[in-house]
Amino acid sequence: MTIGGHPASTQRASLKGKTARDRTLQAPAARVRRWQRLVGLILAGTDLAVMLLAVSAAHLLRFGSDPQTVSIPAPTGGDLRLAYLVVSAALVLGWALSLQAFATRHRSVVGAGLDEYRRVTHATFAFFALLAIVVFSLQIPVSRGYLFMSLAIGWVLLLVSRSLWRRWLHGHRRRGRFLTHAVLVGEQAGTTSIAERIERDRSLGIRIVGVVPDTDASGRDVGDLLRRVDELAADTVILAAEDVLGPDQLRELGGELDRRRATLIVTPALTDIAGPAIRAERAAEAALLKVDSPRLSTLDRLLKRLFDVFGALVMLLLAAPIMLAVAIMIRGGTHGPVLEREERIGRDGAPFTLWRFRARAPLRELPQLFTVLTGSMSLVGPRPKTVGDVSLDERRRRSVLAIKPGMTGLSHLSGHGDLPWEDRVRLDLHYVQNWSLTADVVIMWRTIRAALRSFAS
């Protein structure tokens, strides 16, 4: 029997060969998907355990061991009494669905950057805000203390658990596991810069397995590039600039990579701008990227200021005995003032005085907490700049100076003293362009953890 002029057996063999070839091409991507599913399942299980623990702790703190019920107005009249155990189960279920709806375990955010923490925060607060509206509208007498403690304990534990699992993932990545294997395509300067950044940040989980020069990519058929990808068993293609390939070539490449279940990454010229600072818009058939001003909104400024004041007050209360001991040691061991002062440039170019203990120790920055309270600095922000720094970076100073300098920040955590000047400026710009309260919380937590580790050693 023939189909379309070809023997059926020949067509079946052709289809089998095509299917086998597709499976072979998809093998590298399948390998990545397997470990991504494993990590996703681990996070899902941990999230569920954390939420159960938070709700149980809130119930114990609010009600003790006594069984409690809540009355819900029934549609047919009267009240329906539910045990808080049922309320807790519904709370955990809704919370888990919110984490799923906000894609907090999506492969693009797990393990690198601050977007994972930001999504967990948004999912948690959005769910509890919706819950509060429902409870208020239906006049359900659920304990507000119970809900608040569930929110506070659960949110903190979710962030901590995600941080711990991230450390576990980074440890495996440093040993060569849980990696994506990428081919870089572009001109030499662009590919070199991107490769260096990826090499410095092993937490991204990307291993560069090959480079295709721009001249080779633009002058060849896409099939040649795909053959190179297959030869290297790569599961990701990174275009070092958006104009490496033409529109038709880019569409063809995207379709072929999709068939392989591989990933296509395009790095535009706006490599340090992401998140809330950049938005995609369309004009006719063209995709446009709109970059917002790095200025914070009034609400953002208020939230950041509240975080600064509350955090500085708490840290001053906790650190007061340590600061007193350091001051006594400095005064008793040397002749001269306890504090040293330096002139720095703050927001919008306004000068301010930076205070430090006259000592070479991690604790020397603690007096800056008073500067945070007076409003010249923030807990988290770009590093404080000298007049010389501003003159060296005249072109970009307006963006960096749009936010108050901070006691800590991305450049501090990345080894401020060891970083090249350009990298320090790049990290400061990235922070300014992508500010969020969640990022400040995470950076502050990482700073405290590093300081405690240094102090203990």
Beta strands, then each sheet from edge to edge (+ up, - down):
strand 1: 2-3
strand 2: 6-7
strand 3: 69-73
strand 4: 79-83
strand 5: 180-186
strand 6: 206-213
strand 7: 236-239
strand 8: 263-266
strand 9: 278-283
strand 10: 286-291
strand 11: 339-345
strand 12: 351-357
strand 13: 378-380
strand 14: 406-408
sheet 1: 1+ 2-
sheet 2: 3+ 4-
sheet 3: 6+ 5+ 7+ 8+
sheet 4: 9+ 10-
sheet 5: 11+ 12-
sheet 6: 13+ 14+
end
